[in-house]
Amino acid sequence: MAVKEVRTSHILVATEQEAQNVLEQLRSGRKFAELAKKFSSCPSGQSGGDLGYFTKGKMVKEFEEVAFMLNKGQYSGPVQTEFGWHIILVTDKK
């Protein structure tokens, strides 16, 4: 069955080094939503980084490609877009 929509959360920061720092904290057991509230420069950070569901063609290419490749519950390494550096978490697929 082909995935038509993904639901993601993300943490948006200005530099790759900041993204690596967030990633290290995730790997050490910190909660994604807690880190989004603390570090994300996106307004979605206040809701734990939740971006809701989206289909292909709705997000910038680099973000979308990674989001559709990840499995539910998996987060990405640093992903650069025109907006900055993202750590992407897939929370659901349908």
MDAnalysis code that builds the backbone (N, CA, C; Angstrom):
import MDAnalysis as mda
import numpy as np

u = mda.Universe.empty(282, n_residues=94, atom_resindex=np.repeat(np.arange(94), 3), trajectory=True)
u.add_TopologyAttr("name", ["N", "CA", "C"] * 94)
u.add_TopologyAttr("resid", np.arange(1, 95))
u.add_TopologyAttr("resname", ["MET", "ALA", "VAL", "LYS", "GLU", "VAL", "ARG", "THR", "SER", "HIS", "ILE", "LEU", "VAL", "ALA", "THR", "GLU", "GLN", "GLU", "ALA", "GLN", "ASN", "VAL", "LEU", "GLU", "GLN", "LEU", "ARG", "SER", "GLY", "ARG", "LYS", "PHE", "ALA", "GLU", "LEU", "ALA", "LYS", "LYS", "PHE", "SER", "SER", "CYS", "PRO", "SER", "GLY", "GLN", "SER", "GLY", "GLY", "ASP", "LEU", "GLY", "TYR", "PHE", "THR", "LYS", "GLY", "LYS", "MET", "VAL", "LYS", "GLU", "PHE", "GLU", "GLU", "VAL", "ALA", "PHE", "MET", "LEU", "ASN", "LYS", "GLY", "GLN", "TYR", "SER", "GLY", "PRO", "VAL", "GLN", "THR", "GLU", "PHE", "GLY", "TRP", "HIS", "ILE", "ILE", "LEU", "VAL", "THR", "ASP", "LYS", "LYS"])
u.atoms.positions = np.array([
    [0.848, -1.190, 0.000],
    [0.000, 0.000, 0.000],
    [0.889, 1.248, 0.000],
    [0.659, 2.122, -0.920],
    [1.453, 3.345, -1.027],
    [1.032, 4.350, 0.042],
    [2.020, 4.996, 0.618],
    [1.752, 6.037, 1.609],
    [1.301, 7.290, 0.874],
    [0.156, 7.809, 1.261],
    [-0.367, 9.013, 0.627],
    [-0.125, 10.264, 1.469],
    [-0.124, 10.086, 2.800],
    [0.077, 11.215, 3.696],
    [1.017, 10.819, 4.827],
    [1.794, 11.791, 5.280],
    [2.589, 11.598, 6.485],
    [2.264, 12.714, 7.461],
    [2.396, 12.391, 8.726],
    [2.271, 13.410, 9.774],
    [3.641, 13.540, 10.409],
    [4.128, 14.752, 10.450],
    [5.460, 14.979, 10.994],
    [5.454, 16.054, 12.061],
    [6.494, 15.978, 12.847],
    [6.882, 17.072, 13.729],
    [8.300, 17.420, 13.315],
    [8.705, 18.642, 13.592],
    [10.086, 18.998, 13.263],
    [10.623, 20.014, 14.247],
    [11.936, 20.106, 14.250],
    [12.649, 21.124, 15.014],
    [13.479, 21.880, 13.987],
    [13.267, 23.168, 13.900],
    [13.957, 24.019, 12.928],
    [14.961, 24.913, 13.652],
    [16.221, 24.821, 13.220],
    [17.279, 25.651, 13.789],
    [18.077, 26.292, 12.654],
    [18.932, 27.238, 13.011],
    [19.625, 28.031, 11.992],
    [20.866, 27.356, 11.410],
    [21.544, 26.514, 12.197],
    [22.816, 25.965, 11.739],
    [22.854, 24.442, 11.857],
    [23.752, 23.850, 11.080],
    [23.928, 22.397, 11.157],
    [24.419, 21.990, 12.542],
    [25.281, 22.809, 13.150],
    [25.796, 22.499, 14.483],
    [24.660, 22.461, 15.510],
    [23.732, 23.411, 15.420],
    [22.571, 23.389, 16.325],
    [21.746, 22.121, 16.104],
    [21.584, 21.736, 14.840],
    [20.829, 20.516, 14.529],
    [21.530, 19.287, 15.116],
    [22.842, 19.235, 15.016],
    [23.597, 18.115, 15.588],
    [23.435, 18.076, 17.109],
    [23.418, 19.235, 17.734],
    [23.223, 19.330, 19.184],
    [21.855, 18.758, 19.578],
    [20.824, 19.136, 18.838],
    [19.473, 18.622, 19.103],
    [19.452, 17.101, 18.917],
    [20.098, 16.630, 17.868],
    [20.149, 15.195, 17.584],
    [20.821, 14.428, 18.722],
    [21.913, 14.967, 19.240],
    [22.604, 14.327, 20.366],
    [21.684, 14.234, 21.581],
    [20.920, 15.283, 21.825],
    [20.000, 15.267, 22.961],
    [18.878, 14.255, 22.751],
    [18.381, 14.137, 21.520],
    [17.361, 13.117, 21.213],
    [17.919, 11.718, 21.472],
    [19.129, 11.488, 21.000],
    [19.762, 10.174, 21.164],
    [20.013, 9.840, 22.625],
    [20.155, 10.864, 23.461],
    [20.386, 10.614, 24.881],
    [19.079, 10.463, 25.659],
    [17.947, 10.474, 24.930],
    [16.671, 10.180, 25.583],
    [15.740, 11.353, 25.818],
    [16.145, 12.560, 25.445],
    [15.244, 13.711, 25.618],
    [14.041, 13.564, 24.689],
    [12.903, 14.101, 25.095],
    [11.665, 14.022, 24.315],
    [11.690, 15.030, 23.166],
    [11.216, 14.570, 21.990],
    [11.201, 15.407, 20.787],
    [10.411, 16.694, 21.031],
    [9.211, 16.578, 21.574],
    [8.355, 17.760, 21.781],
    [9.003, 18.764, 22.728],
    [9.664, 18.263, 23.746],
    [10.349, 19.138, 24.706],
    [11.463, 19.918, 24.007],
    [12.230, 19.239, 23.155],
    [13.311, 19.901, 22.422],
    [12.764, 20.889, 21.398],
    [11.638, 20.546, 20.760],
    [11.020, 21.469, 19.798],
    [10.618, 22.763, 20.492],
    [10.013, 22.638, 21.665],
    [9.586, 23.837, 22.407],
    [10.781, 24.696, 22.808],
    [11.881, 24.043, 23.134],
    [13.060, 24.758, 23.611],
    [13.889, 25.376, 22.480],
    [14.052, 24.646, 21.364],
    [15.009, 25.071, 20.344],
    [14.438, 25.523, 19.008],
    [13.245, 25.070, 18.628],
    [12.757, 25.335, 17.276],
    [12.411, 26.799, 17.055],
    [12.841, 27.331, 15.907],
    [12.507, 28.719, 15.553],
    [11.184, 28.794, 14.789],
    [10.591, 27.643, 14.483],
    [9.300, 27.603, 13.792],
    [8.176, 27.785, 14.814],
    [7.112, 28.505, 14.460],
    [5.973, 28.638, 15.385],
    [5.411, 27.289, 15.844],
    [5.577, 26.244, 15.036],
    [5.089, 24.917, 15.428],
    [5.829, 24.365, 16.649],
    [6.970, 24.937, 16.958],
    [7.734, 24.485, 18.122],
    [6.925, 24.535, 19.402],
    [6.068, 25.524, 19.526],
    [5.262, 25.669, 20.743],
    [4.262, 24.537, 20.917],
    [3.931, 23.840, 19.822],
    [3.042, 22.669, 19.923],
    [3.855, 21.379, 19.746],
    [5.114, 21.431, 20.154],
    [5.968, 20.261, 20.071],
    [6.491, 19.971, 18.683],
    [6.341, 20.923, 17.775],
    [6.859, 20.776, 16.421],
    [5.880, 20.160, 15.432],
    [4.658, 19.866, 15.877],
    [3.684, 19.172, 15.020],
    [3.301, 20.000, 13.804],
    [3.464, 19.389, 12.620],
    [3.069, 20.035, 11.368],
    [1.800, 19.428, 10.780],
    [1.261, 18.403, 11.423],
    [0.057, 17.749, 10.920],
    [0.364, 16.861, 9.724],
    [-0.695, 16.439, 9.033],
    [-0.569, 15.574, 7.855],
    [-0.342, 16.412, 6.608],
    [0.411, 15.850, 5.675],
    [0.548, 16.483, 4.363],
    [0.782, 15.421, 3.298],
    [0.459, 15.790, 2.073],
    [0.662, 14.915, 0.920],
    [1.879, 15.410, 0.144],
    [2.321, 14.617, -0.809],
    [3.451, 15.030, -1.645],
    [3.096, 16.313, -2.397],
    [4.089, 17.174, -2.504],
    [3.894, 18.436, -3.198],
    [3.531, 19.598, -2.287],
    [3.382, 19.330, -0.977],
    [2.968, 20.390, -0.045],
    [4.131, 21.018, 0.718],
    [5.245, 20.319, 0.806],
    [6.412, 20.812, 1.549],
    [7.576, 21.007, 0.582],
    [8.610, 21.714, 1.039],
    [9.790, 21.874, 0.192],
    [10.393, 20.498, -0.073],
    [11.000, 20.354, -1.241],
    [11.458, 19.060, -1.743],
    [12.341, 18.300, -0.751],
    [13.352, 18.961, -0.196],
    [14.300, 18.287, 0.692],
    [13.595, 17.721, 1.930],
    [12.673, 18.483, 2.484],
    [11.917, 18.067, 3.667],
    [11.013, 16.891, 3.319],
    [10.283, 17.042, 2.237],
    [9.316, 16.027, 1.813],
    [9.978, 14.684, 1.514],
    [11.100, 14.721, 0.801],
    [11.790, 13.473, 0.450],
    [12.149, 12.675, 1.692],
    [12.681, 13.336, 2.689],
    [13.073, 12.656, 3.918],
    [11.839, 12.180, 4.684],
    [10.826, 13.024, 4.780],
    [9.616, 12.666, 5.537],
    [8.947, 11.405, 4.985],
    [8.906, 11.272, 3.675],
    [8.258, 10.102, 3.086],
    [9.144, 8.853, 3.143],
    [10.447, 9.016, 3.347],
    [11.357, 7.870, 3.453],
    [11.394, 7.274, 4.861],
    [11.196, 8.110, 5.869],
    [11.282, 7.641, 7.253],
    [10.110, 6.735, 7.612],
    [10.343, 5.849, 8.552],
    [9.277, 5.020, 9.105],
    [8.592, 5.754, 10.240],
    [7.371, 5.352, 10.549],
    [6.643, 5.930, 11.672],
    [7.478, 5.750, 12.943],
    [7.625, 6.840, 13.699],
    [8.394, 6.813, 14.933],
    [9.879, 7.094, 14.757],
    [10.319, 7.233, 13.519],
    [11.735, 7.465, 13.222],
    [11.987, 8.955, 13.020],
    [13.165, 9.425, 13.451],
    [13.544, 10.808, 13.180],
    [14.778, 10.850, 12.296],
    [14.930, 11.977, 11.616],
    [16.004, 12.151, 10.639],
    [17.252, 12.722, 11.294],
    [18.312, 12.702, 10.509],
    [19.473, 13.514, 10.812],
    [19.176, 14.929, 10.335],
    [20.141, 15.824, 10.397],
    [19.915, 17.193, 9.935],
    [19.566, 17.253, 8.448],
    [18.510, 18.000, 8.131],
    [18.054, 18.182, 6.753],
    [18.040, 19.685, 6.470],
    [18.793, 20.100, 5.461],
    [18.856, 21.528, 5.133],
    [17.823, 21.883, 4.081],
    [17.106, 22.985, 4.341],
    [16.195, 23.570, 3.363],
    [16.452, 25.073, 3.329],
    [15.693, 25.760, 2.520],
    [15.824, 27.219, 2.452],
    [15.471, 27.895, 3.777],
    [14.798, 27.185, 4.669],
    [14.365, 27.754, 5.950],
    [15.374, 27.549, 7.066],
    [16.316, 26.636, 6.869],
    [17.305, 26.327, 7.904],
    [17.528, 24.827, 7.965],
    [17.842, 24.343, 9.142],
    [18.138, 22.926, 9.377],
    [17.030, 22.299, 10.207],
    [16.534, 21.164, 9.740],
    [15.421, 20.475, 10.388],
    [15.860, 19.124, 10.938],
    [15.262, 18.742, 12.048],
    [15.233, 17.352, 12.496],
    [13.750, 16.981, 12.338],
    [13.482, 15.931, 11.577],
    [12.101, 15.555, 11.234],
    [11.739, 14.255, 11.935],
    [10.580, 14.247, 12.562],
    [10.037, 13.031, 13.195],
    [8.735, 12.669, 12.501],
    [8.635, 11.427, 12.025],
    [7.376, 10.959, 11.423],
    [6.527, 10.349, 12.538],
    [5.364, 10.929, 12.764],
    [4.491, 10.448, 13.834],
    [3.359, 9.553, 13.334],
    [3.070, 9.604, 12.019],
    [2.052, 8.727, 11.458],
    [2.179, 8.706, 9.942],
    [1.669, 7.628, 9.348],
    [1.599, 7.503, 7.887],
    [0.261, 6.888, 7.552],
    [-0.341, 7.342, 6.457],
    [-1.584, 6.705, 6.006],
    [-1.745, 6.818, 4.511],
])
